[in-house]
Amino acid sequence: MENQIEPIVINEEVMIPIYLSNGNFEANEEVVPVILQAAAYFGLSSVEDLRKVTEQDFFEVFTPLINDHYGLK
């Protein structure tokens, strides 16, 4: 496993609430495209449609996508 040498820079930006069928979380608007990729996996076209997806199902899809987005393994 490789260590992340460069810091991940997180800018102070607006946080967007994401609602799932059994929970919610806030995401920096920078990762909304990745959230939309996860939504597309479920055949959904918007962040609002994620209310049909459980936390467990969402994060099983989202976690590898976000890791790839930041170049993490």
Beta strands, then each sheet from edge to edge (+ up, - down):
strand 1: 15-20
strand 2: 23-28
sheet 1: 1+ 2-
end
